[in-house]
Amino acid sequence: MSIRILSTSPLVGPALRDLGARFPELRLAAFRSPEWNAALAGAEALVVMLSEPLTEADLEAAPKLKAIGTYSVGVNHLPVKACQARGISVVNTPGVLTDATADIALALLLALTRRVAEGEVLVRSGTWQGWAPDQLLGPGLAGKACGILGSGPIGQAFARRAWALGMTPVFWDRDQKGGEVDFGAGRAPRLPLPELLSRSAVLSLHCPLTDQTRGLLDRPALEQLPAGAILINTARGGILDENAAIDLLESGRLGGVGLDVYEGEPRLNPRWLQAPRAVLLPHLGSATVETREAMAQLLCDGLAAALQS
């Protein structure tokens, strides 16, 4: 029996198993393992993770390939133009992880401003001496501006959460078309990037990584933020100049940085491990059972449609 579906990993829930029963044979093989490399030649569909970049050489090694499914919204790790040229479908998982990702951005924001990680370390250390007037103080959020890079579904979902905290959302997006964004709880303006940065006590990233956004938040951009600003990235590493952000944390210019994504992940800039006022998560944006199952179902439905065509 030929290998029709080659996946680098099992997925959460039954969707991938059901797809393999419908279009046998499904093979699981670690990315770039000898088994994976050998199976490419006969595979009609690939399933990869966001940390597993494919190249045009991989496409050349897979002459029967009809579809590539990525267990993510982002497709910047795939050779999309080469796929289009060969008529290979690219299937991703938009829409179903909106709330989960907005929730993790909110968790990072509250962890930073209310100093949650430091508080837990203090309690677990056994040295806590009880309540004190100046113990682990952090900045309040109500009445402050929250800049949001990206006015898509996740950016809008985060805006609703920021609004519920009493913040005032403002947006920037790649189209720079101006006007207002109806984010569901109200309307907020789209601003030019320099104006948004200068107003943002909190800046949260919710735009994709593209040629336009790569390196968008470099040192000059970050220095436009107000002193003490909080920066949250649950979008993609590569949008943020991480060394510049660490420098500004160390100097006290930034009030805090919360990251769920990193450039080159899972490799981590070692400076983050010593950076002050940083909360670091291991890419948990979509990590709820319901979300990961929905992502798997959406991905497998897309692959089934491609295999049937």
Backbone as CSV, one residue per row, in Angstrom:
resi,resn,N_x,N_y,N_z,CA_x,CA_y,CA_z,C_x,C_y,C_z
1,MET,0.848,-1.200,0.000,0.000,0.000,0.000,0.882,1.248,0.000
2,SER,0.581,2.203,-0.860,1.392,3.416,-0.957,1.050,4.378,0.176
3,ILE,2.016,5.222,0.520,1.808,6.242,1.544,1.143,7.441,0.887
4,ARG,-0.073,7.713,1.288,-0.774,8.861,0.711,-0.615,10.096,1.582
5,ILE,-0.580,9.904,2.913,-0.506,11.036,3.833,0.705,10.832,4.732
6,LEU,1.599,11.794,4.747,2.814,11.748,5.551,2.767,12.893,6.552
7,SER,2.705,12.559,7.828,2.603,13.569,8.877,3.805,13.483,9.799
8,THR,4.316,14.628,10.194,5.468,14.653,11.092,5.081,14.399,12.538
9,SER,3.776,14.429,12.842,3.348,14.290,14.232,1.886,13.881,14.268
10,PRO,1.461,13.181,15.325,0.019,13.024,15.519,-0.600,14.368,15.874
11,LEU,-1.898,14.512,15.657,-2.623,15.726,15.994,-3.574,15.440,17.155
12,VAL,-4.044,16.494,17.795,-4.961,16.334,18.915,-6.336,15.940,18.381
13,GLY,-6.920,14.893,18.963,-8.234,14.435,18.540,-8.154,13.381,17.450
14,PRO,-9.306,12.941,16.937,-9.353,11.817,16.003,-9.232,12.180,14.528
15,ALA,-9.145,13.466,14.177,-9.295,13.872,12.782,-8.240,13.256,11.877
16,LEU,-6.978,13.245,12.290,-5.927,12.710,11.427,-6.076,11.203,11.268
17,ARG,-6.402,10.526,12.347,-6.616,9.076,12.263,-7.762,8.754,11.309
18,ASP,-8.836,9.518,11.407,-9.975,9.300,10.517,-9.594,9.577,9.065
19,LEU,-8.781,10.601,8.840,-8.337,10.908,7.476,-7.503,9.761,6.922
20,GLY,-6.642,9.193,7.763,-5.820,8.079,7.318,-6.628,6.849,6.982
21,ALA,-7.744,6.635,7.700,-8.611,5.505,7.380,-9.352,5.735,6.071
22,ARG,-9.630,6.996,5.789,-10.380,7.333,4.572,-9.485,7.311,3.345
23,PHE,-8.237,7.718,3.513,-7.278,7.765,2.402,-6.006,7.016,2.805
24,PRO,-6.073,5.697,2.873,-4.893,4.967,3.337,-3.767,5.064,2.297
25,GLU,-2.519,5.106,2.749,-2.037,4.812,4.080,-1.502,6.096,4.697
26,LEU,-1.723,6.265,6.009,-1.157,7.363,6.777,0.149,6.885,7.412
27,ARG,1.182,7.691,7.286,2.468,7.369,7.902,2.902,8.541,8.785
28,LEU,3.300,8.252,10.015,3.885,9.241,10.914,5.391,9.063,10.911
29,ALA,6.109,10.135,10.651,7.572,10.081,10.643,8.113,11.451,11.040
30,ALA,9.105,11.465,11.891,9.680,12.723,12.363,10.227,13.534,11.194
31,PHE,10.066,14.829,11.283,10.491,15.741,10.221,11.974,15.545,9.897
32,ARG,12.245,15.338,8.626,13.590,15.157,8.084,14.300,13.913,8.630
33,SER,13.560,12.998,9.211,14.151,11.714,9.575,14.364,10.900,8.300
34,PRO,15.205,9.858,8.326,15.373,9.020,7.136,14.055,8.457,6.623
35,GLU,13.153,8.090,7.539,11.858,7.550,7.124,11.026,8.616,6.416
36,TRP,11.062,9.838,6.939,10.315,10.946,6.321,10.885,11.241,4.931
37,ASN,12.201,11.318,4.841,12.827,11.603,3.550,12.471,10.541,2.514
38,ALA,12.478,9.262,2.942,12.191,8.179,2.008,10.738,8.177,1.566
39,ALA,9.836,8.608,2.456,8.406,8.570,2.150,7.945,9.720,1.265
40,LEU,8.756,10.761,1.133,8.358,11.930,0.340,7.995,11.560,-1.095
41,ALA,8.730,10.636,-1.662,8.549,10.330,-3.083,7.147,9.848,-3.402
42,GLY,6.481,9.173,-2.467,5.149,8.656,-2.743,4.014,9.417,-2.096
43,ALA,4.334,10.428,-1.290,3.303,11.117,-0.520,2.444,12.018,-1.401
44,GLU,1.143,11.959,-1.175,0.214,12.860,-1.862,-0.158,14.053,-0.985
45,ALA,-0.016,13.896,0.323,-0.318,14.989,1.248,0.681,14.974,2.393
46,LEU,1.132,16.155,2.785,2.037,16.310,3.917,1.330,17.069,5.027
47,VAL,1.633,16.705,6.261,1.192,17.465,7.423,2.441,17.855,8.193
48,VAL,2.641,19.173,8.388,3.814,19.673,9.095,3.388,20.658,10.172
49,MET,4.314,20.921,11.091,4.098,21.885,12.153,4.733,23.218,11.751
50,LEU,4.396,24.271,12.472,4.887,25.612,12.111,6.393,25.746,12.274
51,SER,7.021,24.869,13.071,8.470,24.920,13.269,9.218,24.018,12.296
52,GLU,8.535,23.550,11.253,9.131,22.621,10.294,9.082,23.223,8.889
53,PRO,10.080,24.023,8.536,10.050,24.721,7.245,10.307,23.782,6.077
54,LEU,9.468,23.875,5.078,9.652,23.130,3.844,10.309,24.021,2.794
55,THR,10.978,23.387,1.833,11.680,24.110,0.782,11.202,23.632,-0.585
56,GLU,11.615,24.338,-1.609,11.296,23.895,-2.966,11.936,22.541,-3.267
57,ALA,13.082,22.257,-2.651,13.712,20.947,-2.834,12.821,19.825,-2.303
58,ASP,12.093,20.086,-1.225,11.162,19.089,-0.700,10.052,18.826,-1.711
59,LEU,9.579,19.875,-2.363,8.534,19.698,-3.375,9.065,18.860,-4.539
60,GLU,10.291,19.116,-4.927,10.882,18.351,-6.029,11.032,16.882,-5.671
61,ALA,11.227,16.602,-4.377,11.372,15.213,-3.931,10.024,14.514,-3.777
62,ALA,8.939,15.253,-3.967,7.595,14.702,-3.780,6.759,14.931,-5.033
63,PRO,7.004,14.198,-6.105,6.327,14.466,-7.387,4.835,14.191,-7.373
64,LYS,4.342,13.396,-6.420,2.921,13.075,-6.358,2.137,14.032,-5.454
65,LEU,2.817,14.998,-4.890,2.207,15.833,-3.852,1.052,16.661,-4.395
66,LYS,-0.094,16.577,-3.690,-1.278,17.357,-4.036,-1.573,18.460,-3.018
67,ALA,-1.137,18.243,-1.763,-1.513,19.198,-0.720,-0.504,19.168,0.412
68,ILE,-0.336,20.341,1.043,0.444,20.463,2.276,-0.463,21.094,3.319
69,GLY,-0.576,20.440,4.455,-1.341,20.986,5.564,-0.413,21.390,6.690
70,THR,-0.580,22.613,7.202,0.200,23.064,8.346,-0.721,23.269,9.536
71,TYR,-0.304,22.744,10.667,-1.100,22.796,11.901,-0.903,24.167,12.548
72,SER,-1.278,25.204,11.804,-1.062,26.584,12.227,-1.845,27.505,11.307
73,VAL,-1.957,28.763,11.725,-2.510,29.781,10.839,-1.439,30.269,9.869
74,GLY,-0.253,30.547,10.388,0.818,31.081,9.566,1.328,30.078,8.544
75,VAL,1.728,30.597,7.393,2.282,29.745,6.330,3.651,30.239,5.876
76,ASN,4.288,31.095,6.689,5.563,31.672,6.299,6.692,30.638,6.261
77,HIS,6.459,29.439,6.780,7.456,28.372,6.755,7.292,27.454,5.541
78,LEU,6.380,27.804,4.647,6.108,26.977,3.473,6.469,27.731,2.191
79,PRO,6.890,27.023,1.140,7.195,27.666,-0.146,5.904,27.895,-0.938
80,VAL,5.128,28.869,-0.510,3.770,29.051,-1.029,3.767,29.315,-2.527
81,LYS,4.672,30.166,-3.006,4.682,30.479,-4.442,5.008,29.250,-5.274
82,ALA,5.938,28.453,-4.800,6.282,27.227,-5.522,5.110,26.248,-5.511
83,CYS,4.375,26.206,-4.420,3.176,25.354,-4.357,2.140,25.825,-5.369
84,GLN,1.933,27.127,-5.430,0.970,27.668,-6.381,1.368,27.324,-7.811
85,ALA,2.650,27.409,-8.102,3.127,27.120,-9.456,2.894,25.664,-9.835
86,ARG,2.919,24.772,-8.850,2.718,23.355,-9.124,1.281,22.897,-8.889
87,GLY,0.416,23.805,-8.446,-0.962,23.427,-8.181,-1.136,22.617,-6.915
88,ILE,-0.225,22.775,-5.979,-0.299,22.081,-4.690,-1.104,22.943,-3.723
89,SER,-2.156,22.374,-3.157,-2.982,23.105,-2.199,-2.214,23.306,-0.893
90,VAL,-2.346,24.500,-0.321,-1.787,24.787,0.998,-2.956,24.978,1.952
91,VAL,-3.019,24.152,2.973,-4.138,24.147,3.914,-3.616,24.589,5.283
92,ASN,-4.235,25.619,5.849,-3.871,26.055,7.199,-5.122,26.100,8.071
93,THR,-5.027,26.713,9.250,-6.128,26.587,10.220,-6.576,27.946,10.766
94,PRO,-7.019,28.865,9.904,-7.445,30.176,10.403,-8.797,30.105,11.103
95,GLY,-9.044,31.114,11.933,-10.388,31.281,12.501,-10.607,30.569,13.809
96,VAL,-10.208,29.306,13.916,-10.595,28.516,15.082,-9.745,28.797,16.314
97,LEU,-8.620,29.495,16.164,-7.778,29.744,17.338,-7.794,31.202,17.798
98,THR,-8.775,31.955,17.318,-8.843,33.386,17.624,-8.901,33.655,19.122
99,ASP,-9.871,33.067,19.796,-10.050,33.363,21.216,-8.918,32.815,22.065
100,ALA,-8.447,31.625,21.743,-7.358,31.039,22.533,-6.107,31.909,22.467
101,THR,-5.784,32.427,21.282,-4.584,33.248,21.141,-4.762,34.600,21.825
102,ALA,-5.945,35.192,21.700,-6.200,36.450,22.396,-6.127,36.254,23.907
103,ASP,-6.577,35.102,24.390,-6.513,34.819,25.826,-5.073,34.748,26.318
104,ILE,-4.187,34.117,25.536,-2.800,33.996,25.994,-2.113,35.356,25.978
105,ALA,-2.481,36.223,25.028,-1.938,37.587,25.039,-2.392,38.331,26.291
106,LEU,-3.654,38.149,26.651,-4.154,38.770,27.879,-3.438,38.204,29.101
107,ALA,-3.212,36.892,29.116,-2.505,36.274,30.243,-1.103,36.864,30.394
108,LEU,-0.403,37.062,29.277,0.918,37.662,29.338,0.855,39.091,29.873
109,LEU,-0.128,39.855,29.406,-0.272,41.235,29.858,-0.499,41.302,31.364
110,LEU,-1.410,40.483,31.866,-1.702,40.512,33.295,-0.550,39.945,34.112
111,ALA,0.121,38.932,33.579,1.271,38.379,34.295,2.358,39.430,34.481
112,LEU,2.554,40.270,33.454,3.571,41.310,33.543,3.145,42.437,34.472
113,THR,1.957,42.962,34.268,1.560,44.150,35.023,1.251,43.824,36.486
114,ARG,0.773,42.616,36.762,0.499,42.229,38.150,1.602,41.349,38.732
115,ARG,2.671,41.150,37.979,3.895,40.495,38.448,3.606,39.105,39.012
116,VAL,2.820,38.365,38.238,2.338,37.063,38.673,3.492,36.071,38.874
117,ALA,4.392,35.976,37.896,5.484,35.008,38.003,6.370,35.302,39.208
118,GLU,6.679,36.579,39.421,7.511,36.949,40.569,6.810,36.650,41.889
119,GLY,5.500,36.878,41.905,4.742,36.598,43.120,4.742,35.117,43.467
120,GLU,4.583,34.276,42.446,4.581,32.840,42.721,5.951,32.376,43.202
121,VAL,7.015,32.890,42.563,8.367,32.532,43.005,8.569,32.931,44.463
122,LEU,8.087,34.106,44.839,8.234,34.575,46.215,7.529,33.636,47.191
123,VAL,6.287,33.260,46.883,5.551,32.372,47.777,6.228,31.011,47.878
124,ARG,6.635,30.455,46.742,7.256,29.123,46.734,8.635,29.129,47.414
125,SER,9.265,30.276,47.471,10.598,30.344,48.075,10.575,30.116,49.585
126,GLY,9.423,30.285,50.181,9.323,30.156,51.631,9.803,31.361,52.398
127,THR,10.128,32.447,51.681,10.656,33.643,52.352,9.637,34.768,52.467
128,TRP,8.420,34.547,51.956,7.404,35.605,51.988,7.070,35.972,53.424
129,GLN,7.103,37.253,53.725,6.853,37.744,55.079,5.462,38.336,55.252
130,GLY,4.601,38.183,54.225,3.253,38.724,54.331,3.075,40.008,53.540
131,TRP,1.872,40.533,53.575,1.494,41.728,52.804,2.352,42.911,53.203
132,ALA,2.716,43.713,52.164,3.456,44.945,52.408,2.979,46.004,51.427
133,PRO,2.950,47.271,51.808,2.384,48.316,50.957,3.036,48.438,49.588
134,ASP,4.331,48.181,49.506,5.047,48.381,48.238,5.508,47.071,47.618
135,GLN,4.881,45.981,47.985,5.326,44.672,47.501,4.867,44.400,46.080
136,LEU,5.813,44.166,45.174,5.546,43.767,43.792,4.486,44.654,43.127
137,LEU,4.694,45.954,43.219,3.771,46.883,42.562,3.967,46.837,41.045
138,GLY,2.873,46.999,40.319,2.921,47.061,38.867,2.013,48.160,38.354
139,PRO,2.111,48.475,37.066,1.288,49.553,36.499,-0.150,49.116,36.299
140,GLY,-1.075,50.021,36.536,-2.476,49.775,36.203,-2.714,49.936,34.714
141,LEU,-3.854,49.453,34.262,-4.162,49.468,32.831,-5.332,50.377,32.473
142,ALA,-6.284,50.555,33.340,-7.484,51.319,33.018,-7.122,52.742,32.616
143,GLY,-7.752,53.201,31.532,-7.548,54.558,31.057,-6.357,54.744,30.146
144,LYS,-5.616,53.684,29.878,-4.425,53.792,29.036,-4.703,53.252,27.640
145,ALA,-3.868,53.658,26.691,-4.041,53.232,25.300,-3.354,51.894,25.070
146,CYS,-4.026,51.039,24.320,-3.492,49.733,23.936,-3.338,49.707,22.423
147,GLY,-2.110,49.728,21.943,-1.848,49.642,20.518,-1.860,48.201,20.062
148,ILE,-2.521,47.943,18.943,-2.675,46.583,18.427,-2.210,46.567,16.978
149,LEU,-1.173,45.779,16.705,-0.668,45.644,15.345,-1.398,44.488,14.676
150,GLY,-2.310,44.842,13.782,-3.127,43.837,13.117,-4.578,43.969,13.521
151,SER,-5.450,44.235,12.541,-6.875,44.440,12.844,-7.724,43.263,12.396
152,GLY,-7.109,42.095,12.264,-7.849,40.889,11.925,-8.580,40.319,13.121
153,PRO,-9.094,39.095,13.006,-9.913,38.513,14.087,-9.199,38.430,15.434
154,ILE,-7.917,38.047,15.457,-7.232,37.925,16.745,-6.974,39.299,17.338
155,GLY,-6.558,40.258,16.518,-6.368,41.614,17.012,-7.648,42.191,17.572
156,GLN,-8.767,41.959,16.889,-10.048,42.445,17.384,-10.449,41.745,18.679
157,ALA,-10.195,40.442,18.769,-10.515,39.711,19.992,-9.697,40.230,21.166
158,PHE,-8.424,40.544,20.921,-7.619,41.113,22.008,-8.109,42.507,22.373
159,ALA,-8.544,43.275,21.376,-9.083,44.608,21.663,-10.279,44.527,22.604
160,ARG,-11.139,43.526,22.404,-12.286,43.372,23.311,-11.823,43.096,24.735
161,ARG,-10.775,42.323,24.874,-10.256,42.025,26.210,-9.606,43.253,26.826
162,ALA,-8.851,44.006,26.030,-8.246,45.241,26.540,-9.320,46.248,26.925
163,TRP,-10.355,46.361,26.091,-11.471,47.264,26.381,-12.150,46.884,27.700
164,ALA,-12.302,45.593,27.957,-12.930,45.137,29.202,-12.104,45.514,30.423
165,LEU,-10.799,45.718,30.232,-9.937,46.163,31.327,-9.946,47.678,31.492
166,GLY,-10.696,48.369,30.648,-10.756,49.820,30.725,-9.750,50.525,29.852
167,MET,-9.080,49.784,28.960,-8.108,50.397,28.066,-8.790,50.928,26.804
168,THR,-8.080,51.768,26.067,-8.567,52.328,24.817,-7.784,51.717,23.660
169,PRO,-8.405,50.824,22.872,-7.674,50.197,21.761,-7.447,51.173,20.605
170,VAL,-6.297,51.059,19.969,-6.008,51.724,18.699,-5.279,50.700,17.827
171,PHE,-5.473,50.792,16.503,-4.988,49.765,15.591,-4.014,50.315,14.563
172,TRP,-3.143,49.426,14.103,-2.372,49.600,12.866,-2.501,48.307,12.093
173,ASP,-2.633,48.388,10.760,-2.554,47.174,9.956,-1.741,47.429,8.702
174,ARG,-1.421,46.331,8.021,-0.494,46.407,6.890,-1.051,47.232,5.733
175,ASP,-2.383,47.259,5.571,-2.980,47.995,4.465,-2.901,49.500,4.655
176,GLN,-2.775,49.925,5.903,-2.686,51.350,6.230,-3.800,52.151,5.549
177,LYS,-5.013,51.590,5.623,-6.118,52.221,4.907,-6.887,53.223,5.751
178,GLY,-6.507,53.406,7.008,-7.184,54.379,7.837,-8.568,53.927,8.235
179,GLY,-9.381,54.888,8.664,-10.727,54.559,9.090,-10.732,53.926,10.476
180,GLU,-11.851,53.294,10.793,-12.029,52.694,12.107,-12.209,51.191,11.999
181,VAL,-11.941,50.519,13.108,-12.154,49.083,13.231,-13.302,48.860,14.201
182,ASP,-14.323,48.148,13.750,-15.391,47.718,14.638,-14.940,46.412,15.270
183,PHE,-14.501,46.452,16.534,-13.934,45.266,17.168,-14.948,44.507,18.023
184,GLY,-16.217,44.867,17.907,-17.268,44.106,18.553,-17.793,44.726,19.822
185,ALA,-16.942,45.429,20.563,-17.383,46.122,21.775,-17.373,47.633,21.575
186,GLY,-16.942,48.054,20.408,-16.851,49.470,20.098,-16.087,49.656,18.801
187,ARG,-15.722,50.885,18.533,-14.955,51.209,17.332,-13.669,51.909,17.752
188,ALA,-12.596,51.636,17.012,-11.295,52.211,17.341,-10.605,52.625,16.052
189,PRO,-9.811,53.696,16.098,-9.174,54.191,14.873,-7.967,53.350,14.463
190,ARG,-7.737,53.309,13.152,-6.455,52.852,12.627,-5.537,54.062,12.557
191,LEU,-4.320,53.915,13.045,-3.384,55.030,13.087,-2.120,54.703,12.323
192,PRO,-1.417,55.710,11.814,-0.071,55.469,11.291,0.802,54.897,12.404
193,LEU,1.759,54.056,12.030,2.552,53.363,13.034,3.251,54.307,14.011
194,PRO,3.912,55.384,13.563,4.575,56.250,14.546,3.599,56.831,15.574
195,GLU,2.405,57.227,15.138,1.433,57.789,16.078,0.954,56.718,17.047
196,LEU,0.683,55.529,16.534,0.242,54.461,17.423,1.306,54.145,18.461
197,LEU,2.558,54.017,18.034,3.617,53.674,18.975,3.753,54.729,20.062
198,SER,3.675,55.978,19.687,3.877,57.051,20.662,2.776,57.098,21.712
199,ARG,1.615,56.504,21.415,0.486,56.539,22.345,0.337,55.281,23.191
200,SER,1.034,54.217,22.846,0.709,52.888,23.367,1.425,52.571,24.673
201,ALA,0.675,52.598,25.776,1.209,52.101,27.044,1.380,50.596,26.991
202,VAL,0.543,49.947,26.171,0.656,48.517,25.886,0.660,48.361,24.378
203,LEU,1.546,47.514,23.867,1.601,47.212,22.439,1.523,45.705,22.281
204,SER,0.512,45.237,21.542,0.322,43.798,21.357,0.349,43.468,19.866
205,LEU,1.117,42.448,19.508,1.339,42.100,18.102,0.388,40.986,17.670
206,HIS,-0.369,41.254,16.599,-1.322,40.282,16.068,-1.348,40.304,14.539
207,CYS,-0.197,40.557,13.936,-0.084,40.579,12.471,0.776,39.404,12.023
208,PRO,0.613,38.953,10.781,1.436,37.848,10.292,2.860,38.300,10.001
209,LEU,3.751,37.326,9.899,5.122,37.611,9.492,5.189,37.586,7.976
210,THR,5.456,38.742,7.383,5.568,38.881,5.932,6.810,39.715,5.638
211,ASP,7.096,39.900,4.365,8.217,40.773,4.005,8.002,42.175,4.560
212,GLN,6.742,42.589,4.658,6.429,43.934,5.144,6.602,44.058,6.648
213,THR,6.292,42.993,7.385,6.328,43.089,8.852,7.612,42.537,9.461
214,ARG,8.434,41.847,8.694,9.687,41.322,9.256,10.562,42.486,9.723
215,GLY,10.962,42.448,10.979,11.777,43.519,11.535,11.033,44.821,11.730
216,LEU,9.709,44.783,11.710,8.919,46.012,11.827,9.236,46.761,13.118
217,LEU,9.339,46.023,14.212,9.633,46.656,15.497,11.131,46.584,15.762
218,ASP,11.859,47.445,15.061,13.300,47.544,15.273,13.564,48.557,16.391
219,ARG,14.823,48.834,16.661,15.143,49.739,17.763,14.511,51.124,17.588
220,PRO,14.619,51.777,16.416,13.980,53.089,16.296,12.480,53.041,16.558
221,ALA,11.810,51.971,16.108,10.372,51.859,16.365,10.102,51.684,17.853
222,LEU,10.828,50.802,18.506,10.616,50.550,19.931,10.887,51.798,20.769
223,GLU,11.829,52.604,20.325,12.148,53.817,21.084,11.060,54.882,20.975
224,GLN,10.095,54.684,20.064,8.956,55.598,19.985,7.887,55.297,21.031
225,LEU,7.950,54.131,21.659,6.982,53.802,22.696,7.206,54.675,23.921
226,PRO,6.152,54.958,24.687,6.339,55.704,25.932,7.245,54.943,26.898
227,ALA,7.940,55.656,27.733,8.767,55.011,28.753,7.886,54.109,29.620
228,GLY,8.373,52.904,29.867,7.629,51.963,30.697,6.588,51.149,29.966
229,ALA,6.522,51.248,28.636,5.507,50.521,27.874,5.698,49.012,28.012
230,ILE,4.576,48.303,27.881,4.542,46.847,27.929,4.370,46.327,26.502
231,LEU,5.176,45.337,26.115,5.139,44.773,24.772,4.766,43.295,24.851
232,ILE,3.772,42.883,24.048,3.298,41.497,24.018,3.411,40.981,22.590
233,ASN,4.003,39.797,22.414,4.062,39.189,21.072,3.545,37.759,21.130
234,THR,2.361,37.567,20.541,1.811,36.224,20.349,1.625,35.945,18.863
235,ALA,2.258,36.760,18.020,2.079,36.644,16.563,3.157,35.740,15.975
236,ARG,4.295,36.292,15.653,5.419,35.535,15.111,6.725,36.198,15.528
237,GLY,7.721,35.368,15.846,9.053,35.886,15.983,9.518,36.412,14.629
238,GLY,10.414,37.366,14.654,10.870,37.974,13.405,10.247,39.333,13.164
239,ILE,9.053,39.573,13.729,8.461,40.912,13.658,9.208,41.853,14.597
240,LEU,9.644,41.308,15.716,10.303,42.073,16.773,11.813,41.867,16.713
241,ASP,12.572,42.950,16.814,14.023,42.881,17.002,14.262,42.523,18.469
242,GLU,14.554,41.259,18.727,14.621,40.789,20.106,15.792,41.402,20.864
243,ASN,16.932,41.551,20.228,18.071,42.154,20.929,17.798,43.600,21.312
244,ALA,17.118,44.334,20.433,16.769,45.713,20.773,15.799,45.744,21.951
245,ALA,14.824,44.823,21.958,13.871,44.773,23.069,14.576,44.452,24.381
246,ILE,15.520,43.524,24.346,16.252,43.174,25.570,17.088,44.357,26.044
247,ASP,17.741,45.045,25.115,18.515,46.230,25.497,17.634,47.242,26.213
248,LEU,16.434,47.465,25.693,15.543,48.466,26.282,14.947,47.993,27.600
249,LEU,14.792,46.687,27.762,14.407,46.164,29.072,15.519,46.400,30.085
250,GLU,16.728,46.075,29.690,17.854,46.204,30.612,18.101,47.651,31.010
251,SER,17.825,48.583,30.112,18.010,50.001,30.428,16.847,50.576,31.220
252,GLY,15.742,49.832,31.314,14.548,50.331,31.996,13.608,51.087,31.085
253,ARG,13.953,51.213,29.815,13.108,51.979,28.883,11.779,51.264,28.629
254,LEU,11.800,49.931,28.510,10.577,49.144,28.410,10.186,48.640,29.791
255,GLY,8.886,48.658,30.051,8.415,48.207,31.350,8.292,46.705,31.460
256,GLY,8.148,46.019,30.333,8.032,44.571,30.363,7.793,44.032,28.969
257,VAL,8.186,42.785,28.755,7.963,42.102,27.482,7.414,40.715,27.785
258,GLY,6.306,40.373,27.137,5.727,39.045,27.255,5.732,38.362,25.901
259,LEU,6.358,37.197,25.807,6.520,36.506,24.529,5.948,35.097,24.580
260,ASP,5.241,34.747,23.519,4.826,33.357,23.298,5.456,32.811,22.028
261,VAL,6.146,33.668,21.283,6.789,33.295,20.016,8.168,33.937,19.966
262,TYR,9.058,33.316,19.170,10.455,33.744,19.136,11.005,33.565,17.729
263,GLU,11.956,34.397,17.389,12.630,34.216,16.108,13.512,32.975,16.192
264,GLY,13.340,32.056,15.237,14.150,30.853,15.218,13.731,29.796,16.218
265,GLU,12.498,29.928,16.782,12.099,28.945,17.795,12.114,27.529,17.209
266,PRO,12.403,26.521,18.023,12.514,26.560,19.483,13.849,27.055,20.016
267,ARG,14.785,27.406,19.134,16.012,28.031,19.644,15.648,29.387,20.240
268,LEU,16.277,29.708,21.340,15.928,30.919,22.083,17.162,31.794,22.218
269,ASN,16.998,33.079,21.955,18.074,34.021,22.244,18.436,33.880,23.724
270,PRO,19.654,33.466,24.054,19.978,33.203,25.462,19.858,34.419,26.357
271,ARG,19.857,35.603,25.772,19.718,36.809,26.594,18.355,36.885,27.267
272,TRP,17.338,36.227,26.661,16.015,36.258,27.292,16.034,35.612,28.673
273,LEU,16.879,34.632,28.864,16.870,33.898,30.130,17.322,34.759,31.301
274,GLN,18.017,35.838,31.001,18.470,36.763,32.050,17.768,38.114,31.979
275,ALA,16.863,38.274,31.040,16.239,39.584,30.842,15.302,39.924,31.998
276,PRO,15.358,41.139,32.508,14.431,41.535,33.572,13.040,41.809,33.012
277,ARG,12.023,41.622,33.847,10.636,41.975,33.518,10.186,41.333,32.201
278,ALA,10.548,40.069,32.022,10.138,39.324,30.835,9.385,38.070,31.278
279,VAL,8.245,37.808,30.639,7.498,36.572,30.852,7.552,35.793,29.550
280,LEU,8.027,34.560,29.611,8.329,33.761,28.428,7.509,32.480,28.448
281,LEU,6.722,32.263,27.397,5.911,31.062,27.274,6.342,30.255,26.053
282,PRO,6.112,28.915,26.063,6.556,28.045,24.972,5.515,27.875,23.871
283,HIS,5.122,28.966,23.232,4.174,28.963,22.114,2.881,28.225,22.481
284,LEU,2.168,28.796,23.439,0.935,28.196,23.948,-0.326,28.843,23.377
285,GLY,-0.179,29.709,22.371,-1.310,30.511,21.907,-2.571,29.730,21.618
286,SER,-2.469,28.589,20.964,-3.653,27.809,20.601,-3.843,26.590,21.493
287,ALA,-3.150,26.556,22.637,-3.066,25.328,23.424,-4.248,25.118,24.360
288,THR,-5.440,24.996,23.773,-6.568,24.435,24.495,-6.993,23.177,23.753
289,VAL,-7.573,22.236,24.477,-8.003,20.988,23.855,-8.971,21.265,22.713
290,GLU,-9.945,22.141,22.981,-10.969,22.423,21.974,-10.366,23.062,20.728
291,THR,-9.428,23.984,20.934,-8.834,24.672,19.796,-7.979,23.734,18.965
292,ARG,-7.145,22.929,19.616,-6.277,22.034,18.858,-7.087,20.964,18.118
293,GLU,-8.175,20.498,18.709,-9.032,19.549,17.996,-9.694,20.207,16.792
294,ALA,-10.154,21.442,16.967,-10.779,22.161,15.850,-9.768,22.427,14.747
295,MET,-8.537,22.770,15.106,-7.487,22.976,14.108,-7.240,21.695,13.317
296,ALA,-7.168,20.570,14.029,-6.922,19.290,13.356,-8.054,18.958,12.393
297,GLN,-9.298,19.203,12.806,-10.429,18.889,11.944,-10.426,19.777,10.704
298,LEU,-10.164,21.055,10.890,-10.118,21.978,9.756,-9.010,21.583,8.783
299,LEU,-7.865,21.223,9.319,-6.738,20.819,8.488,-7.065,19.555,7.702
300,CYS,-7.615,18.566,8.369,-7.890,17.290,7.712,-9.043,17.400,6.707
301,ASP,-10.007,18.252,6.989,-11.076,18.479,6.009,-10.496,19.095,4.738
302,GLY,-9.567,20.040,4.894,-8.936,20.649,3.733,-8.103,19.665,2.933
303,LEU,-7.388,18.798,3.626,-6.591,17.789,2.917,-7.486,16.789,2.195
304,ALA,-8.600,16.400,2.816,-9.532,15.464,2.174,-10.067,16.068,0.878
305,ALA,-10.417,17.354,0.923,-10.932,18.006,-0.290,-9.866,18.019,-1.383
306,ALA,-8.610,18.254,-1.006,-7.540,18.276,-1.992,-7.277,16.884,-2.573
307,LEU,-7.327,15.879,-1.737,-7.080,14.519,-2.216,-8.189,14.003,-3.114
308,GLN,-9.379,14.534,-2.931,-10.516,14.115,-3.759,-10.541,14.808,-5.106
309,SER,-9.861,15.932,-5.219,-9.952,16.719,-6.454,-9.169,16.086,-7.581
